[in-house]
Amino acid sequence: MIKIDLITGFLGSGKTTFLLKYAKYLMQKGMKIGILEYDYGAVNIDMMLLSELRGTQCEVEMLAAACDSNCLQRRFKTKLIAMAMSGYDRIIIEPSGIFDMDMFFDSLREEPLENWYEIGSVITIVNANLVEKMTKEADYILASQASCAGCVVLSRTQLSTPENIENTKKHIANAAEKIHCKKLPATYMEKSWEDFTDKDYEYLMNSGYHIGDYMKVITEGKGEFSSVNFLDIKDEVPVLKEKIKTLFESDEYGKVLRVKGFASENGKNYEISATENELVVKPMNVGRGVVIVIGSGLDSKKIKELLDS
């Protein structure tokens, strides 16, 4: 049977960065891997970031997630049926940061997937500098993902303090308590990713998973997550950074949780990744100006007015 791993994590946690490192380790072991990417937007930014992995040992597939949950689950199952025929040793799934864990487990219990796939590891990425206050919906997603993980991997620990790390663990525990989840994984990996060894990746590859027992939260109205997408952004990096800061600082745009995309400056291309407490700009080879804004209760008209100005 084909092992299938799930890499989860709330918006901006660092899933794609981790996936790049984890996939390279699996390829070094001689494995042929398939990666299934789907994002909460019309343009899959993360799939562009993973393009360097493509080759004889790795294929990257995309699943359009811009539909309702039932439609998404059907597409998910259809895609996995097709990928089962491709001779992969292992498949890695990186869903949106606002992923419903039930979709993964329910789909793999159905025929014919249950005959072809075996769950390997569920790895949840959490920012070690987690913001103190999150929405009810965000805390639910955070806790539900952590409750199913074989291991919770903390990101940005090199930029954190022991106190911040402990506060993040307490936040996860408190979020779990709110949804009546009594058991969370005892395992946290707290070291800097730059210091990961083959032994660390081997542990994660075999860390397994848990079936989380918690009260499911169904959001309606303003609590629902949505995205606003922009193609061919012309702003250079300094201008776009100021607009992104405005999105997070002002309530008139809704609750903005994540902004990501690509921009240019002086003929060079950059990746932009932002959350409420962090804005990172890194050189990239991607040339198209694309921006996705993700949040809850978003006012798409006002966001478009700001970014198109």
C-alpha positions as protocol buffer text, in pm:
chain_id: "A"
residue {
  index: 1
  type: MET
  ca { x: 0 y: 0 z: 0 }
}
residue {
  index: 2
  type: ILE
  ca { x: 106 y: 357 z: -62 }
}
residue {
  index: 3
  type: LYS
  ca { x: 192 y: 561 z: 248 }
}
residue {
  index: 4
  type: ILE
  ca { x: 21 y: 899 z: 255 }
}
residue {
  index: 5
  type: ASP
  ca { x: 132 y: 1188 z: 478 }
}
residue {
  index: 6
  type: LEU
  ca { x: -67 y: 1498 z: 569 }
}
residue {
  index: 7
  type: ILE
  ca { x: 110 y: 1824 z: 653 }
}
residue {
  index: 8
  type: THR
  ca { x: -128 y: 2064 z: 822 }
}
residue {
  index: 9
  type: GLY
  ca { x: -91 y: 2398 z: 994 }
}
residue {
  index: 10
  type: PHE
  ca { x: -286 y: 2719 z: 1029 }
}
residue {
  index: 11
  type: LEU
  ca { x: -243 y: 3005 z: 783 }
}
residue {
  index: 12
  type: GLY
  ca { x: 117 y: 3127 z: 768 }
}
residue {
  index: 13
  type: SER
  ca { x: 262 y: 2855 z: 990 }
}
residue {
  index: 14
  type: GLY
  ca { x: 531 y: 2755 z: 739 }
}
residue {
  index: 15
  type: LYS
  ca { x: 389 y: 2434 z: 589 }
}
residue {
  index: 16
  type: THR
  ca { x: 537 y: 2482 z: 243 }
}
residue {
  index: 17
  type: THR
  ca { x: 885 y: 2560 z: 374 }
}
residue {
  index: 18
  type: PHE
  ca { x: 875 y: 2244 z: 585 }
}
residue {
  index: 19
  type: LEU
  ca { x: 739 y: 2041 z: 294 }
}
residue {
  index: 20
  type: LEU
  ca { x: 1033 y: 2144 z: 74 }
}
residue {
  index: 21
  type: LYS
  ca { x: 1277 y: 2009 z: 333 }
}
residue {
  index: 22
  type: TYR
  ca { x: 1079 y: 1694 z: 408 }
}
residue {
  index: 23
  type: ALA
  ca { x: 1030 y: 1609 z: 39 }
}
residue {
  index: 24
  type: LYS
  ca { x: 1402 y: 1648 z: -32 }
}
residue {
  index: 25
  type: TYR
  ca { x: 1479 y: 1406 z: 252 }
}
residue {
  index: 26
  type: LEU
  ca { x: 1240 y: 1145 z: 110 }
}
residue {
  index: 27
  type: MET
  ca { x: 1393 y: 1186 z: -236 }
}
residue {
  index: 28
  type: GLN
  ca { x: 1743 y: 1143 z: -90 }
}
residue {
  index: 29
  type: LYS
  ca { x: 1619 y: 807 z: 41 }
}
residue {
  index: 30
  type: GLY
  ca { x: 1544 y: 712 z: -318 }
}
residue {
  index: 31
  type: MET
  ca { x: 1166 y: 742 z: -293 }
}
residue {
  index: 32
  type: LYS
  ca { x: 939 y: 847 z: -577 }
}
residue {
  index: 33
  type: ILE
  ca { x: 692 y: 1092 z: -425 }
}
residue {
  index: 34
  type: GLY
  ca { x: 377 y: 1272 z: -528 }
}
residue {
  index: 35
  type: ILE
  ca { x: 270 y: 1602 z: -371 }
}
residue {
  index: 36
  type: LEU
  ca { x: -92 y: 1714 z: -372 }
}
residue {
  index: 37
  type: GLU
  ca { x: -133 y: 2088 z: -317 }
}
residue {
  index: 38
  type: TYR
  ca { x: -452 y: 2277 z: -272 }
}
residue {
  index: 39
  type: ASP
  ca { x: -501 y: 2626 z: -146 }
}
residue {
  index: 40
  type: TYR
  ca { x: -781 y: 2857 z: -42 }
}
residue {
  index: 41
  type: GLY
  ca { x: -781 y: 3080 z: -347 }
}
residue {
  index: 42
  type: ALA
  ca { x: -807 y: 3089 z: -724 }
}
residue {
  index: 43
  type: VAL
  ca { x: -427 y: 3083 z: -765 }
}
residue {
  index: 44
  type: ASN
  ca { x: -211 y: 2819 z: -597 }
}
residue {
  index: 45
  type: ILE
  ca { x: 87 y: 3018 z: -468 }
}
residue {
  index: 46
  type: ASP
  ca { x: 237 y: 2722 z: -282 }
}
residue {
  index: 47
  type: MET
  ca { x: 245 y: 2505 z: -592 }
}
residue {
  index: 48
  type: MET
  ca { x: 465 y: 2767 z: -759 }
}
residue {
  index: 49
  type: LEU
  ca { x: 701 y: 2757 z: -461 }
}
residue {
  index: 50
  type: LEU
  ca { x: 735 y: 2379 z: -493 }
}
residue {
  index: 51
  type: SER
  ca { x: 819 y: 2383 z: -864 }
}
residue {
  index: 52
  type: GLU
  ca { x: 1190 y: 2322 z: -789 }
}
residue {
  index: 53
  type: LEU
  ca { x: 1104 y: 1970 z: -669 }
}
residue {
  index: 54
  type: ARG
  ca { x: 964 y: 1855 z: -1003 }
}
residue {
  index: 55
  type: GLY
  ca { x: 1165 y: 1579 z: -1168 }
}
residue {
  index: 56
  type: THR
  ca { x: 1186 y: 1205 z: -1217 }
}
residue {
  index: 57
  type: GLN
  ca { x: 1142 y: 1146 z: -841 }
}
residue {
  index: 58
  type: CYS
  ca { x: 871 y: 1399 z: -769 }
}
residue {
  index: 59
  type: GLU
  ca { x: 551 y: 1528 z: -925 }
}
residue {
  index: 60
  type: VAL
  ca { x: 342 y: 1814 z: -788 }
}
residue {
  index: 61
  type: GLU
  ca { x: -34 y: 1802 z: -846 }
}
residue {
  index: 62
  type: MET
  ca { x: -288 y: 2075 z: -781 }
}
residue {
  index: 63
  type: LEU
  ca { x: -643 y: 2053 z: -653 }
}
residue {
  index: 64
  type: ALA
  ca { x: -872 y: 2353 z: -694 }
}
residue {
  index: 65
  type: ALA
  ca { x: -1030 y: 2423 z: -355 }
}
residue {
  index: 66
  type: ALA
  ca { x: -1254 y: 2711 z: -457 }
}
residue {
  index: 67
  type: CYS
  ca { x: -1581 y: 2520 z: -404 }
}
residue {
  index: 68
  type: ASP
  ca { x: -1804 y: 2390 z: -125 }
}
residue {
  index: 69
  type: SER
  ca { x: -1686 y: 2112 z: 109 }
}
residue {
  index: 70
  type: ASN
  ca { x: -1879 y: 1831 z: -64 }
}
residue {
  index: 71
  type: CYS
  ca { x: -1742 y: 1926 z: -404 }
}
residue {
  index: 72
  type: LEU
  ca { x: -1390 y: 1954 z: -260 }
}
residue {
  index: 73
  type: GLN
  ca { x: -1410 y: 1608 z: -105 }
}
residue {
  index: 74
  type: ARG
  ca { x: -1520 y: 1457 z: -436 }
}
residue {
  index: 75
  type: ARG
  ca { x: -1232 y: 1627 z: -617 }
}
residue {
  index: 76
  type: PHE
  ca { x: -992 y: 1515 z: -345 }
}
residue {
  index: 77
  type: LYS
  ca { x: -1098 y: 1152 z: -377 }
}
residue {
  index: 78
  type: THR
  ca { x: -1084 y: 1162 z: -759 }
}
residue {
  index: 79
  type: LYS
  ca { x: -733 y: 1309 z: -752 }
}
residue {
  index: 80
  type: LEU
  ca { x: -607 y: 1041 z: -511 }
}
residue {
  index: 81
  type: ILE
  ca { x: -756 y: 767 z: -731 }
}
residue {
  index: 82
  type: ALA
  ca { x: -557 y: 902 z: -1024 }
}
residue {
  index: 83
  type: MET
  ca { x: -237 y: 941 z: -821 }
}
residue {
  index: 84
  type: ALA
  ca { x: -260 y: 581 z: -699 }
}
residue {
  index: 85
  type: MET
  ca { x: -185 y: 469 z: -1056 }
}
residue {
  index: 86
  type: SER
  ca { x: 143 y: 665 z: -1082 }
}
residue {
  index: 87
  type: GLY
  ca { x: 377 y: 432 z: -894 }
}
residue {
  index: 88
  type: TYR
  ca { x: 458 y: 660 z: -600 }
}
residue {
  index: 89
  type: ASP
  ca { x: 625 y: 524 z: -288 }
}
residue {
  index: 90
  type: ARG
  ca { x: 476 y: 801 z: -77 }
}
residue {
  index: 91
  type: ILE
  ca { x: 228 y: 1084 z: -126 }
}
residue {
  index: 92
  type: ILE
  ca { x: 236 y: 1409 z: 70 }
}
residue {
  index: 93
  type: ILE
  ca { x: -73 y: 1626 z: 99 }
}
residue {
  index: 94
  type: GLU
  ca { x: -44 y: 1995 z: 184 }
}
residue {
  index: 95
  type: PRO
  ca { x: -391 y: 2145 z: 215 }
}
residue {
  index: 96
  type: SER
  ca { x: -502 y: 2497 z: 292 }
}
residue {
  index: 97
  type: GLY
  ca { x: -431 y: 2635 z: 638 }
}
residue {
  index: 98
  type: ILE
  ca { x: -806 y: 2623 z: 708 }
}
residue {
  index: 99
  type: PHE
  ca { x: -838 y: 2253 z: 636 }
}
residue {
  index: 100
  type: ASP
  ca { x: -1110 y: 2030 z: 783 }
}
residue {
  index: 101
  type: MET
  ca { x: -935 y: 1719 z: 919 }
}
residue {
  index: 102
  type: ASP
  ca { x: -1247 y: 1503 z: 873 }
}
residue {
  index: 103
  type: MET
  ca { x: -1212 y: 1525 z: 496 }
}
residue {
  index: 104
  type: PHE
  ca { x: -876 y: 1348 z: 506 }
}
residue {
  index: 105
  type: PHE
  ca { x: -977 y: 1065 z: 737 }
}
residue {
  index: 106
  type: ASP
  ca { x: -1327 y: 1015 z: 590 }
}
residue {
  index: 107
  type: SER
  ca { x: -1195 y: 996 z: 233 }
}
residue {
  index: 108
  type: LEU
  ca { x: -929 y: 738 z: 315 }
}
residue {
  index: 109
  type: ARG
  ca { x: -1187 y: 514 z: 481 }
}
residue {
  index: 110
  type: GLU
  ca { x: -1387 y: 492 z: 158 }
}
residue {
  index: 111
  type: GLU
  ca { x: -1341 y: 248 z: -128 }
}
residue {
  index: 112
  type: PRO
  ca { x: -1131 y: 225 z: -332 }
}
residue {
  index: 113
  type: LEU
  ca { x: -889 y: 452 z: -140 }
}
residue {
  index: 114
  type: GLU
  ca { x: -884 y: 231 z: 169 }
}
residue {
  index: 115
  type: ASN
  ca { x: -754 y: -54 z: -49 }
}
residue {
  index: 116
  type: TRP
  ca { x: -464 y: 147 z: -190 }
}
residue {
  index: 117
  type: TYR
  ca { x: -353 y: 389 z: 80 }
}
residue {
  index: 118
  type: GLU
  ca { x: -219 y: 362 z: 432 }
}
residue {
  index: 119
  type: ILE
  ca { x: -188 y: 674 z: 648 }
}
residue {
  index: 120
  type: GLY
  ca { x: 175 y: 741 z: 729 }
}
residue {
  index: 121
  type: SER
  ca { x: 218 y: 1055 z: 940 }
}
residue {
  index: 122
  type: VAL
  ca { x: 7 y: 1358 z: 1018 }
}
residue {
  index: 123
  type: ILE
  ca { x: 245 y: 1646 z: 1091 }
}
residue {
  index: 124
  type: THR
  ca { x: 107 y: 1977 z: 1216 }
}
residue {
  index: 125
  type: ILE
  ca { x: 318 y: 2293 z: 1180 }
}
residue {
  index: 126
  type: VAL
  ca { x: 261 y: 2568 z: 1438 }
}
residue {
  index: 127
  type: ASN
  ca { x: 433 y: 2906 z: 1457 }
}
residue {
  index: 128
  type: ALA
  ca { x: 631 y: 2918 z: 1783 }
}
residue {
  index: 129
  type: ASN
  ca { x: 539 y: 3287 z: 1808 }
}
residue {
  index: 130
  type: LEU
  ca { x: 165 y: 3228 z: 1787 }
}
residue {
  index: 131
  type: VAL
  ca { x: -47 y: 3542 z: 1820 }
}
residue {
  index: 132
  type: GLU
  ca { x: -215 y: 3564 z: 2158 }
}
residue {
  index: 133
  type: LYS
  ca { x: -568 y: 3634 z: 2035 }
}
residue {
  index: 134
  type: MET
  ca { x: -723 y: 3434 z: 1753 }
}
residue {
  index: 135
  type: THR
  ca { x: -1081 y: 3406 z: 1635 }
}
residue {
  index: 136
  type: LYS
  ca { x: -1300 y: 3121 z: 1755 }
}
residue {
  index: 137
  type: GLU
  ca { x: -1281 y: 2961 z: 1411 }
}
residue {
  index: 138
  type: ALA
  ca { x: -902 y: 2995 z: 1396 }
}
residue {
  index: 139
  type: ASP
  ca { x: -858 y: 2838 z: 1740 }
}
residue {
  index: 140
  type: TYR
  ca { x: -1083 y: 2550 z: 1637 }
}
residue {
  index: 141
  type: ILE
  ca { x: -875 y: 2478 z: 1327 }
}
residue {
  index: 142
  type: LEU
  ca { x: -551 y: 2505 z: 1526 }
}
residue {
  index: 143
  type: ALA
  ca { x: -673 y: 2262 z: 1795 }
}
residue {
  index: 144
  type: SER
  ca { x: -833 y: 2013 z: 1556 }
}
residue {
  index: 145
  type: GLN
  ca { x: -516 y: 1990 z: 1346 }
}
residue {
  index: 146
  type: ALA
  ca { x: -291 y: 1950 z: 1651 }
}
residue {
  index: 147
  type: SER
  ca { x: -517 y: 1683 z: 1801 }
}
residue {
  index: 148
  type: CYS
  ca { x: -468 y: 1456 z: 1499 }
}
residue {
  index: 149
  type: ALA
  ca { x: -93 y: 1500 z: 1464 }
}
residue {
  index: 150
  type: GLY
  ca { x: 165 y: 1236 z: 1542 }
}
residue {
  index: 151
  type: CYS
  ca { x: 400 y: 1527 z: 1604 }
}
residue {
  index: 152
  type: VAL
  ca { x: 357 y: 1904 z: 1625 }
}
residue {
  index: 153
  type: VAL
  ca { x: 654 y: 2078 z: 1463 }
}
residue {
  index: 154
  type: LEU
  ca { x: 715 y: 2433 z: 1580 }
}
residue {
  index: 155
  type: SER
  ca { x: 837 y: 2679 z: 1319 }
}
residue {
  index: 156
  type: ARG
  ca { x: 1053 y: 2990 z: 1368 }
}
residue {
  index: 157
  type: THR
  ca { x: 1193 y: 2862 z: 1698 }
}
residue {
  index: 158
  type: GLN
  ca { x: 1522 y: 3035 z: 1614 }
}
residue {
  index: 159
  type: LEU
  ca { x: 1329 y: 3364 z: 1630 }
}
residue {
  index: 160
  type: SER
  ca { x: 1147 y: 3274 z: 1948 }
}
residue {
  index: 161
  type: THR
  ca { x: 1217 y: 3250 z: 2322 }
}
residue {
  index: 162
  type: PRO
  ca { x: 1150 y: 2962 z: 2565 }
}
residue {
  index: 163
  type: GLU
  ca { x: 869 y: 3174 z: 2712 }
}
residue {
  index: 164
  type: ASN
  ca { x: 705 y: 3223 z: 2371 }
}
residue {
  index: 165
  type: ILE
  ca { x: 727 y: 2850 z: 2300 }
}
residue {
  index: 166
  type: GLU
  ca { x: 559 y: 2765 z: 2631 }
}
residue {
  index: 167
  type: ASN
  ca { x: 288 y: 3026 z: 2565 }
}
residue {
  index: 168
  type: THR
  ca { x: 225 y: 2870 z: 2224 }
}
residue {
  index: 169
  type: LYS
  ca { x: 184 y: 2526 z: 2380 }
}
residue {
  index: 170
  type: LYS
  ca { x: -56 y: 2671 z: 2637 }
}
residue {
  index: 171
  type: HIS
  ca { x: -252 y: 2841 z: 2358 }
}
residue {
  index: 172
  type: ILE
  ca { x: -293 y: 2509 z: 2178 }
}
residue {
  index: 173
  type: ALA
  ca { x: -402 y: 2337 z: 2500 }
}
residue {
  index: 174
  type: ASN
  ca { x: -656 y: 2614 z: 2576 }
}
residue {
  index: 175
  type: ALA
  ca { x: -791 y: 2601 z: 2221 }
}
residue {
  index: 176
  type: ALA
  ca { x: -829 y: 2224 z: 2254 }
}
residue {
  index: 177
  type: GLU
  ca { x: -1016 y: 2262 z: 2581 }
}
residue {
  index: 178
  type: LYS
  ca { x: -1268 y: 2494 z: 2415 }
}
residue {
  index: 179
  type: ILE
  ca { x: -1368 y: 2218 z: 2171 }
}
residue {
  index: 180
  type: HIS
  ca { x: -1367 y: 1950 z: 2445 }
}
residue {
  index: 181
  type: CYS
  ca { x: -1055 y: 1781 z: 2313 }
}
residue {
  index: 182
  type: LYS
  ca { x: -901 y: 1600 z: 2610 }
}
residue {
  index: 183
  type: LYS
  ca { x: -594 y: 1457 z: 2442 }
}
residue {
  index: 184
  type: LEU
  ca { x: -323 y: 1634 z: 2246 }
}
residue {
  index: 185
  type: PRO
  ca { x: 0 y: 1481 z: 2114 }
}
residue {
  index: 186
  type: ALA
  ca { x: 270 y: 1478 z: 2380 }
}
residue {
  index: 187
  type: THR
  ca { x: 537 y: 1521 z: 2114 }
}
residue {
  index: 188
  type: TYR
  ca { x: 659 y: 1864 z: 2005 }
}
residue {
  index: 189
  type: MET
  ca { x: 965 y: 1919 z: 1789 }
}
residue {
  index: 190
  type: GLU
  ca { x: 1112 y: 2251 z: 1894 }
}
residue {
  index: 191
  type: LYS
  ca { x: 1457 y: 2272 z: 1732 }
}
residue {
  index: 192
  type: SER
  ca { x: 1541 y: 2504 z: 1443 }
}
residue {
  index: 193
  type: TRP
  ca { x: 1467 y: 2344 z: 1107 }
}
residue {
  index: 194
  type: GLU
  ca { x: 1816 y: 2431 z: 990 }
}
residue {
  index: 195
  type: ASP
  ca { x: 1946 y: 2189 z: 1254 }
}
residue {
  index: 196
  type: PHE
  ca { x: 1724 y: 1896 z: 1154 }
}
residue {
  index: 197
  type: THR
  ca { x: 1915 y: 1573 z: 1096 }
}
residue {
  index: 198
  type: ASP
  ca { x: 1823 y: 1262 z: 901 }
}
residue {
  index: 199
  type: LYS
  ca { x: 1723 y: 1111 z: 1235 }
}
residue {
  index: 200
  type: ASP
  ca { x: 1471 y: 1393 z: 1290 }
}
residue {
  index: 201
  type: TYR
  ca { x: 1314 y: 1345 z: 948 }
}
residue {
  index: 202
  type: GLU
  ca { x: 1306 y: 969 z: 999 }
}
residue {
  index: 203
  type: TYR
  ca { x: 1121 y: 1023 z: 1327 }
}
residue {
  index: 204
  type: LEU
  ca { x: 866 y: 1251 z: 1158 }
}
residue {
  index: 205
  type: MET
  ca { x: 819 y: 1005 z: 873 }
}
residue {
  index: 206
  type: ASN
  ca { x: 720 y: 742 z: 1129 }
}
residue {
  index: 207
  type: SER
  ca { x: 545 y: 964 z: 1386 }
}
residue {
  index: 208
  type: GLY
  ca { x: 199 y: 835 z: 1291 }
}
residue {
  index: 209
  type: TYR
  ca { x: -126 y: 1011 z: 1371 }
}
residue {
  index: 210
  type: HIS
  ca { x: -418 y: 1028 z: 1614 }
}
residue {
  index: 211
  type: ILE
  ca { x: -792 y: 1029 z: 1557 }
}
residue {
  index: 212
  type: GLY
  ca { x: -883 y: 1351 z: 1734 }
}
residue {
  index: 213
  type: ASP
  ca { x: -1186 y: 1344 z: 1963 }
}
residue {
  index: 214
  type: TYR
  ca { x: -1338 y: 1692 z: 1974 }
}
residue {
  index: 215
  type: MET
  ca { x: -1656 y: 1890 z: 1918 }
}
residue {
  index: 216
  type: LYS
  ca { x: -1679 y: 2007 z: 1560 }
}
residue {
  index: 217
  type: VAL
  ca { x: -1743 y: 2378 z: 1506 }
}
residue {
  index: 218
  type: ILE
  ca { x: -1946 y: 2479 z: 1202 }
}
residue {
  index: 219
  type: THR
  ca { x: -1915 y: 2845 z: 1116 }
}
residue {
  index: 220
  type: GLU
  ca { x: -2176 y: 3055 z: 943 }
}
residue {
  index: 221
  type: GLY
  ca { x: -2199 y: 3409 z: 810 }
}
residue {
  index: 222
  type: LYS
  ca { x: -1914 y: 3640 z: 909 }
}
residue {
  index: 223
  type: GLY
  ca { x: -1720 y: 3360 z: 1072 }
}
residue {
  index: 224
  type: GLU
  ca { x: -1660 y: 3186 z: 741 }
}
residue {
  index: 225
  type: PHE
  ca { x: -1323 y: 3211 z: 572 }
}
residue {
  index: 226
  type: SER
  ca { x: -1293 y: 3360 z: 227 }
}
residue {
  index: 227
  type: SER
  ca { x: -1024 y: 3489 z: -7 }
}
residue {
  index: 228
  type: VAL
  ca { x: -970 y: 3780 z: -243 }
}
residue {
  index: 229
  type: ASN
  ca { x: -733 y: 3721 z: -535 }
}
residue {
  index: 230
  type: PHE
  ca { x: -534 y: 3962 z: -749 }
}
residue {
  index: 231
  type: LEU
  ca { x: -347 y: 3884 z: -1072 }
}
residue {
  index: 232
  type: ASP
  ca { x: -78 y: 4093 z: -1242 }
}
residue {
  index: 233
  type: ILE
  ca { x: -9 y: 4318 z: -944 }
}
residue {
  index: 234
  type: LYS
  ca { x: 204 y: 4611 z: -1063 }
}
residue {
  index: 235
  type: ASP
  ca { x: 312 y: 4748 z: -724 }
}
residue {
  index: 236
  type: GLU
  ca { x: 678 y: 4712 z: -634 }
}
residue {
  index: 237
  type: VAL
  ca { x: 769 y: 4556 z: -300 }
}
residue {
  index: 238
  type: PRO
  ca { x: 787 y: 4872 z: -80 }
}
residue {
  index: 239
  type: VAL
  ca { x: 444 y: 4993 z: -194 }
}
residue {
  index: 240
  type: LEU
  ca { x: 284 y: 4651 z: -160 }
}
residue {
  index: 241
  type: LYS
  ca { x: 429 y: 4605 z: 190 }
}
residue {
  index: 242
  type: GLU
  ca { x: 263 y: 4926 z: 308 }
}
residue {
  index: 243
  type: LYS
  ca { x: -73 y: 4820 z: 164 }
}
residue {
  index: 244
  type: ILE
  ca { x: -44 y: 4479 z: 334 }
}
residue {
  index: 245
  type: LYS
  ca { x: 30 y: 4645 z: 669 }
}
residue {
  index: 246
  type: THR
  ca { x: -284 y: 4855 z: 622 }
}
residue {
  index: 247
  type: LEU
  ca { x: -492 y: 4540 z: 565 }
}
residue {
  index: 248
  type: PHE
  ca { x: -387 y: 4397 z: 901 }
}
residue {
  index: 249
  type: GLU
  ca { x: -410 y: 4725 z: 1095 }
}
residue {
  index: 250
  type: SER
  ca { x: -758 y: 4837 z: 990 }
}
residue {
  index: 251
  type: ASP
  ca { x: -1082 y: 4656 z: 1073 }
}
residue {
  index: 252
  type: GLU
  ca { x: -1262 y: 4806 z: 772 }
}
residue {
  index: 253
  type: TYR
  ca { x: -1124 y: 4527 z: 549 }
}
residue {
  index: 254
  type: GLY
  ca { x: -1248 y: 4245 z: 776 }
}
residue {
  index: 255
  type: LYS
  ca { x: -1030 y: 4010 z: 977 }
}
residue {
  index: 256
  type: VAL
  ca { x: -728 y: 3955 z: 753 }
}
residue {
  index: 257
  type: LEU
  ca { x: -536 y: 3644 z: 859 }
}
residue {
  index: 258
  type: ARG
  ca { x: -295 y: 3582 z: 573 }
}
residue {
  index: 259
  type: VAL
  ca { x: -155 y: 3759 z: 268 }
}
residue {
  index: 260
  type: LYS
  ca { x: 83 y: 3589 z: 25 }
}
residue {
  index: 261
  type: GLY
  ca { x: 202 y: 3627 z: -329 }
}
residue {
  index: 262
  type: PHE
  ca { x: 476 y: 3763 z: -553 }
}
residue {
  index: 263
  type: ALA
  ca { x: 597 y: 4111 z: -644 }
}
residue {
  index: 264
  type: SER
  ca { x: 895 y: 4276 z: -813 }
}
residue {
  index: 265
  type: GLU
  ca { x: 1145 y: 4550 z: -736 }
}
residue {
  index: 266
  type: ASN
  ca { x: 1423 y: 4684 z: -960 }
}
residue {
  index: 267
  type: GLY
  ca { x: 1372 y: 4401 z: -1206 }
}
residue {
  index: 268
  type: LYS
  ca { x: 1398 y: 4128 z: -940 }
}
residue {
  index: 269
  type: ASN
  ca { x: 1117 y: 3902 z: -817 }
}
residue {
  index: 270
  type: TYR
  ca { x: 1019 y: 3834 z: -456 }
}
residue {
  index: 271
  type: GLU
  ca { x: 787 y: 3615 z: -253 }
}
residue {
  index: 272
  type: ILE
  ca { x: 577 y: 3802 z: 3 }
}
residue {
  index: 273
  type: SER
  ca { x: 432 y: 3617 z: 303 }
}
residue {
  index: 274
  type: ALA
  ca { x: 246 y: 3800 z: 580 }
}
residue {
  index: 275
  type: THR
  ca { x: 50 y: 3726 z: 894 }
}
residue {
  index: 276
  type: GLU
  ca { x: -65 y: 3956 z: 1172 }
}
residue {
  index: 277
  type: ASN
  ca { x: 275 y: 3960 z: 1341 }
}
residue {
  index: 278
  type: GLU
  ca { x: 515 y: 3891 z: 1055 }
}
residue {
  index: 279
  type: LEU
  ca { x: 588 y: 4013 z: 702 }
}
residue {
  index: 280
  type: VAL
  ca { x: 863 y: 3825 z: 514 }
}
residue {
  index: 281
  type: VAL
  ca { x: 1007 y: 3913 z: 173 }
}
residue {
  index: 282
  type: LYS
  ca { x: 1235 y: 3659 z: 1 }
}
residue {
  index: 283
  type: PRO
  ca { x: 1396 y: 3654 z: -349 }
}
residue {
  index: 284
  type: MET
  ca { x: 1217 y: 3421 z: -592 }
}
residue {
  index: 285
  type: ASN
  ca { x: 1235 y: 3325 z: -958 }
}
residue {
  index: 286
  type: VAL
  ca { x: 860 y: 3359 z: -1012 }
}
residue {
  index: 287
  type: GLY
  ca { x: 782 y: 3661 z: -1225 }
}
residue {
  index: 288
  type: ARG
  ca { x: 406 y: 3714 z: -1215 }
}
residue {
  index: 289
  type: GLY
  ca { x: 259 y: 3961 z: -965 }
}
residue {
  index: 290
  type: VAL
  ca { x: -4 y: 3761 z: -773 }
}
residue {
  index: 291
  type: VAL
  ca { x: -154 y: 3833 z: -429 }
}
residue {
  index: 292
  type: ILE
  ca { x: -408 y: 3637 z: -223 }
}
residue {
  index: 293
  type: VAL
  ca { x: -576 y: 3781 z: 86 }
}
residue {
  index: 294
  type: ILE
  ca { x: -735 y: 3525 z: 323 }
}
residue {
  index: 295
  type: GLY
  ca { x: -948 y: 3598 z: 627 }
}
residue {
  index: 296
  type: SER
  ca { x: -1296 y: 3604 z: 774 }
}
residue {
  index: 297
  type: GLY
  ca { x: -1567 y: 3863 z: 716 }
}
residue {
  index: 298
  type: LEU
  ca { x: -1360 y: 4017 z: 438 }
}
residue {
  index: 299
  type: ASP
  ca { x: -1487 y: 4326 z: 256 }
}
residue {
  index: 300
  type: SER
  ca { x: -1367 y: 4236 z: -92 }
}
residue {
  index: 301
  type: LYS
  ca { x: -1472 y: 4571 z: -240 }
}
residue {
  index: 302
  type: LYS
  ca { x: -1259 y: 4773 z: 3 }
}
residue {
  index: 303
  type: ILE
  ca { x: -964 y: 4534 z: -30 }
}
residue {
  index: 304
  type: LYS
  ca { x: -975 y: 4570 z: -408 }
}
residue {
  index: 305
  type: GLU
  ca { x: -992 y: 4947 z: -378 }
}
residue {
  index: 306
  type: LEU
  ca { x: -677 y: 4944 z: -164 }
}
residue {
  index: 307
  type: LEU
  ca { x: -471 y: 4701 z: -370 }
}
residue {
  index: 308
  type: ASP
  ca { x: -581 y: 4838 z: -706 }
}
residue {
  index: 309
  type: SER
  ca { x: -510 y: 5199 z: -608 }
}
